[in-house]
Amino acid sequence: MEKHYLSVLVANHEGVLARISSLFCQRGFNIDSLTVSTTDNPEISRITIVTTGDEASFRQVRKQTEKLIETKALFPLNLRTSLLRELLLIKLRSNSEVRGKINDLARAYKAEIIDVSVGCIVLELTGEPEKVDDFLNNLDEFEIVEMCRTGVTAMERGEVTYLLGV
């Protein structure tokens, strides 16, 4: 099983996300990450889906997604030619003993300290999903109070010339 990244440009209508996620569910794909946002055209939304599965099933779900009337463009993302980013907000328990270690780790990963409160510190980290995972793997000695990840958002480098009717 391999990880697949898919970018879908869709008409910005209610129910589109439900229809697309339903197609993935029907094919037995778990959606590992899902982001949706409007584009520079408010009538078009970009959906970035990260999923894991075999290539044949992924090809089939892509074809079914492409056939939806709301789908304006669909393209699998090639990791060598795409830019992938994710945002992490994480709140760690802190006191004077660990605050310096947290600050050092934040500096090493270019994370921003966005809040320091009594007993807690909140960090913001933006980067490729692997960078976020690596950062999280280095937090063993700290207590995570709360965290949230945005999911992957992505686009291909350079001009995209194969958009369907957009």
Kinemage of the C-alpha trace (Angstrom):
@kinemage 1
@onewidth
@group {chain A} dominant
@subgroup {mainchain}
@vectorlist {calphas} color= white
{ca met a 1} P 0.000 0.000 0.000
{ca glu a 2} L 1.323 3.399 -0.917
{ca lys a 3} L 0.416 6.966 -0.052
{ca his a 4} L -1.401 8.952 -2.760
{ca tyr a 5} L -1.818 12.725 -3.004
{ca leu a 6} L -4.659 14.119 -5.076
{ca ser a 7} L -5.670 17.678 -5.884
{ca val a 8} L -9.237 18.278 -7.049
{ca leu a 9} L -10.690 21.578 -8.216
{ca val a 10} L -14.454 21.555 -7.771
{ca ala a 11} L -17.439 23.841 -8.070
{ca asn a 12} L -17.878 25.548 -4.717
{ca his a 13} L -21.306 24.070 -3.925
{ca glu a 14} L -22.820 22.438 -0.865
{ca gly a 15} L -22.540 18.645 -0.771
{ca val a 16} L -19.500 18.328 -3.048
{ca leu a 17} L -17.155 17.309 -0.247
{ca ala a 18} L -19.637 14.676 0.959
{ca arg a 19} L -19.915 13.197 -2.536
{ca ile a 20} L -16.160 12.994 -2.992
{ca ser a 21} L -15.444 11.547 0.451
{ca ser a 22} L -18.243 9.016 -0.123
{ca leu a 23} L -16.503 7.788 -3.279
{ca phe a 24} L -13.325 7.170 -1.309
{ca cys a 25} L -15.254 5.384 1.442
{ca gln a 26} L -17.052 3.135 -1.072
{ca arg a 27} L -13.679 2.085 -2.483
{ca gly a 28} L -12.332 1.267 0.992
{ca phe a 29} L -9.889 4.173 1.171
{ca asn a 30} L -9.284 5.876 4.470
{ca ile a 31} L -8.632 9.572 3.987
{ca asp a 32} L -5.444 10.340 5.923
{ca ser a 33} L -5.636 14.083 5.336
{ca leu a 34} L -8.200 16.373 3.758
{ca thr a 35} L -8.097 20.117 3.211
{ca val a 36} L -10.596 22.305 1.419
{ca ser a 37} L -10.357 25.980 0.581
{ca thr a 38} L -11.553 28.454 -1.974
{ca thr a 39} L -9.175 29.451 -4.735
{ca asp a 40} L -8.604 32.845 -6.319
{ca asn a 41} L -11.965 32.183 -8.007
{ca pro a 42} L -14.655 32.058 -5.249
{ca glu a 43} L -16.718 29.671 -7.398
{ca ile a 44} L -13.943 27.051 -7.302
{ca ser a 45} L -12.580 25.170 -4.276
{ca arg a 46} L -9.399 23.126 -4.046
{ca ile a 47} L -9.591 19.816 -2.224
{ca thr a 48} L -6.316 18.125 -1.331
{ca ile a 49} L -6.696 14.471 -0.339
{ca val a 50} L -4.011 12.201 1.080
{ca thr a 51} L -4.890 8.530 1.214
{ca thr a 52} L -3.228 5.127 1.344
{ca gly a 53} L -4.095 2.225 -0.936
{ca asp a 54} L -3.130 0.211 -3.970
{ca glu a 55} L -2.591 1.910 -7.325
{ca ala a 56} L -5.401 0.123 -9.220
{ca ser a 57} L -8.077 1.101 -6.693
{ca phe a 58} L -6.723 4.634 -6.507
{ca arg a 59} L -6.925 4.948 -10.296
{ca gln a 60} L -10.561 3.804 -10.162
{ca val a 61} L -11.577 6.286 -7.444
{ca arg a 62} L -9.808 9.047 -9.400
{ca lys a 63} L -11.836 8.200 -12.513
{ca gln a 64} L -15.077 8.241 -10.520
{ca thr a 65} L -14.189 11.570 -8.901
{ca glu a 66} L -13.318 13.033 -12.297
{ca lys a 67} L -16.789 12.083 -13.611
{ca leu a 68} L -18.614 14.130 -10.968
{ca ile a 69} L -20.294 17.122 -12.566
{ca glu a 70} L -18.756 19.424 -9.921
{ca thr a 71} L -15.189 18.310 -10.703
{ca lys a 72} L -13.410 20.943 -12.777
{ca ala a 73} L -9.924 19.428 -12.657
{ca leu a 74} L -8.276 16.504 -10.960
{ca phe a 75} L -4.640 15.562 -10.833
{ca pro a 76} L -2.521 13.250 -8.724
{ca leu a 77} L 0.357 15.149 -7.192
{ca asn a 78} L 3.870 14.033 -7.960
{ca leu a 79} L 5.915 14.562 -4.803
{ca arg a 80} L 9.027 15.534 -6.789
{ca thr a 81} L 7.228 18.380 -8.558
{ca ser a 82} L 4.776 19.492 -5.881
{ca leu a 83} L 4.891 21.728 -2.841
{ca leu a 84} L 3.270 20.187 0.242
{ca arg a 85} L 2.697 22.075 3.472
{ca glu a 86} L 0.963 21.467 6.762
{ca leu a 87} L 0.380 23.641 9.814
{ca leu a 88} L 0.726 22.357 13.376
{ca leu a 89} L -0.394 24.164 16.507
{ca ile a 90} L 0.765 22.446 19.663
{ca lys a 91} L 0.393 23.366 23.324
{ca leu a 92} L 3.005 21.917 25.661
{ca arg a 93} L 3.065 21.903 29.435
{ca ser a 94} L 5.962 24.102 30.462
{ca asn a 95} L 7.709 25.525 33.459
{ca ser a 96} L 11.023 27.297 33.933
{ca glu a 97} L 12.895 23.959 33.813
{ca val a 98} L 11.707 22.874 30.346
{ca arg a 99} L 11.006 26.220 28.682
{ca gly a 100} L 14.626 26.537 27.476
{ca lys a 101} L 14.559 23.024 25.965
{ca ile a 102} L 11.275 23.787 24.199
{ca asn a 103} L 12.743 27.035 22.880
{ca asp a 104} L 15.832 25.197 21.559
{ca leu a 105} L 13.681 22.585 19.818
{ca ala a 106} L 11.452 25.297 18.335
{ca arg a 107} L 14.500 27.124 17.000
{ca ala a 108} L 15.917 23.907 15.478
{ca tyr a 109} L 12.681 23.326 13.519
{ca lys a 110} L 11.962 27.009 12.847
{ca ala a 111} L 8.754 26.782 14.858
{ca glu a 112} L 7.282 29.991 16.230
{ca ile a 113} L 6.340 30.423 19.874
{ca ile a 114} L 2.960 32.118 19.569
{ca asp a 115} L 1.805 32.054 23.193
{ca val a 116} L 3.377 31.701 26.608
{ca ser a 117} L 0.893 31.330 29.443
{ca val a 118} L 1.119 30.114 33.003
{ca gly a 119} L 2.079 26.447 32.721
{ca cys a 120} L 1.850 26.215 28.911
{ca ile a 121} L 3.566 27.269 25.730
{ca val a 122} L 2.027 27.149 22.230
{ca leu a 123} L 4.122 26.563 19.120
{ca glu a 124} L 3.277 26.964 15.446
{ca leu a 125} L 5.140 24.925 12.859
{ca thr a 126} L 4.636 24.998 9.105
{ca gly a 127} L 6.364 22.619 6.748
{ca glu a 128} L 6.266 19.404 4.810
{ca pro a 129} L 4.335 16.625 6.586
{ca glu a 130} L 7.570 14.723 7.254
{ca lys a 131} L 9.019 17.752 9.055
{ca val a 132} L 5.906 17.997 11.231
{ca asp a 133} L 6.082 14.254 11.990
{ca asp a 134} L 9.786 14.516 12.848
{ca phe a 135} L 9.132 17.465 15.144
{ca leu a 136} L 6.386 15.527 16.952
{ca asn a 137} L 8.690 12.509 17.322
{ca asn a 138} L 11.165 14.732 19.189
{ca leu a 139} L 8.671 15.801 21.866
{ca asp a 140} L 8.923 12.641 23.994
{ca glu a 141} L 10.165 14.464 27.089
{ca phe a 142} L 7.365 17.066 26.987
{ca glu a 143} L 3.712 16.741 27.899
{ca ile a 144} L 1.374 17.597 25.029
{ca val a 145} L -1.676 19.396 26.387
{ca glu a 146} L -3.386 19.902 23.058
{ca met a 147} L -2.531 19.828 19.363
{ca cys a 148} L -4.117 20.210 15.959
{ca arg a 149} L -2.844 19.717 12.420
{ca thr a 150} L -4.408 21.284 9.370
{ca gly a 151} L -3.794 18.415 7.009
{ca val a 152} L -1.771 18.682 3.833
{ca thr a 153} L -2.341 21.402 1.305
{ca ala a 154} L -0.427 21.177 -1.947
{ca met a 155} L 0.107 22.497 -5.429
{ca glu a 156} L 2.388 21.629 -8.293
{ca arg a 157} L 5.356 23.790 -9.148
{ca gly a 158} L 5.211 25.820 -12.348
{ca glu a 159} L 2.268 26.364 -14.639
{ca val a 160} L -0.444 23.716 -14.606
{ca thr a 161} L -1.750 23.295 -18.147
{ca tyr a 162} L -4.163 20.369 -17.833
{ca leu a 163} L -7.044 21.959 -15.967
{ca leu a 164} L -10.410 20.800 -17.299
{ca gly a 165} L -12.571 23.758 -18.193
{ca val a 166} L -11.389 26.093 -15.422
